[in-house]
Every structure is written in structure tokens, then in C-alpha cells.
């Protein structure tokens, strides 16, 4: 509740409400059970991916390898499964590899003092390129039924008209909010993003924090890729392409500062919901996909322009 009352989170939640009202008044069926369920499922994918991006942004970085990790996980878990490995074992392999990959990104960015935008773009491209070489560009395999049912829009949990993906995402969000606000490491992440020079004086260890945040980002990206495999039914190397800037946009709309130290997961949830609703609304108006992308881009620029005018926290201390 305290996070919700913060000024940077409130505009995102207000945007969610406004877009929903506009859709309800202008588009037939926008408030139907199926429509709301579909938006919640699509928003859940974006929330999971954006949660890791938010942690990276809180320390002042940006993880551009995220869409490549999504594609890597999507293809690799399917291919390993198709080659005879049990799907649950393939998931463990992908998760472990993603953690190592994220640790490398965080470690290189911190040790070399190079902006992670450059590091992650290079490593992400190399990662997905290696997977494409392995599969010759034609990955095979699919997700088992329990993954398909977990994310399927047509599934319900008893009387609750949503698949298990939605409550699982809510549980993840609750855990991350508690982590941000109730753990020493969570507070150190904010401290490092607010003032990297002073953070070591409160025993924050920059290298370990960078490695942790990027590892979590890669882990959640890999999880998104695996879940998208169940949603689409087939492996696709470019499955993460739409998430390249949408994760950053969701975090920024939710109030996370590009310079670090401000924001959080709760605002990112609102940002992801707003983006998903807006995309649905514009498509419901019958607009071409290119116009929809242009409109979303204009929204991102407007939000960044507004938040970008505010001084960084370290300048206010």
C-alpha cells in the first residue's frame, strides 16, 4: 500500500483505470470474461519479463539481452525435449544456463565499468546466434500439456476464469515486492542505484548486486520464454522480440527511473497492464499494427519525457 501511494506509481494505476473505462465504453466485448482473461494472460508474460528488467534498472542499468534470452530459452527447451531429454530436465538446464549468462552480464558490466546496454546487446546477440547455429535455424519440439494448460487462455481454475499463469504471476509479484521492501539486499539495490559512491558505506557490494540483478533478469526472461513456448505451441527464436523495449516501457510507465534508485515492481505491474490494455484497445479500434506500434512508441516517449525531467535522487540528498 505504501508503494501504491507513491507519486510515481499512482499515474500508472490511473492509466490502467482510464484505458479500461475507455475500452468498456467504446469497444463491444472489451469487458467480457474472455477479453479480460486474454489481457491478463498477455500481461502476465510481460510482467514476468519486466520484473527482472526493473531490478536491473533500479541499479542504473538496462538489460537488452532479455529478448534474446527469451528466444534462447524458447528454442533450447523445445529442442532438448525433441532430442529426447525430459522436459523438466530441459527446463533445469535452461534455467541454469540463463543464471550463468546473467551473472556474466552483470559481472562484466560492473568490473569493466561499461554501460550494460552495450554488454547485454553484444552477449544477447551472440547467445541467440549460437542457438540458431545449433538448430540450423529450424528448431523443433513443443511444450507438454501441463505447460500448455498452465498458460492457456481457455483454461480456468475451478470457478476462477483464469489459467494458473495469472495467480502464479501474482504470487511472484508479491514475493518480489516483499523482497524489495523487507530484505537487506532489496534495500541495498535501491541504495546502489540512488548513490553508487555512497552505497558501499552501508555494506552494499556493487559487484555481487550487479551479478544478482542480472542473473534474476535472465532467469525471469528464460521463464518467460518457456511459458511462451506453451502459449504458442511451437519454438520461435524471435519470440522475445516484442519484449525488447516493452519491458523497459512497462518499468518506466510504472515509475522506475532510468537512472536508478526509484520505482519498483508494483509500478511495473501497472505499466505492463496499461501497455497490454492500450495495445488491445488500439487493435479493437481496427488500427493497423504499424499504427499501434507508433502509438505505443509515442506513449513511451511522452512518459520518459515527463519522468526524465525529474532530478535524480542523489541530486536531492
Secondary structure, DSSP 8 states (H G I E B T S, - for coil): -TTTTSHHHHHHHHHHHHHHHHHHHHSTTTTSHHHHHHHHHHHHHHHHHHHHHHHHHHTT---TTHHHHHHHHHHHHHHHHHTT--HHHHHHHHHHHHHHHHHHHHHHHHHHT--HHHHHHHHHHHHHHHHHHHHTT-------HHHHHHH-TT--BTTB-S-HHHHHHHHHHHHHHHHHHHSHHHHHHHHHHH-HHHHGGGT--HHHHHHHHHHHHHHHHHHHHHHHHHHHSS--TTTTTTHHHHHHHHHHHTT--TTSSS--HHHHHHHHHHHHHHHHHHHHTT--HHHHHHHHHHHHHHHHHHHHTS--HHHH-
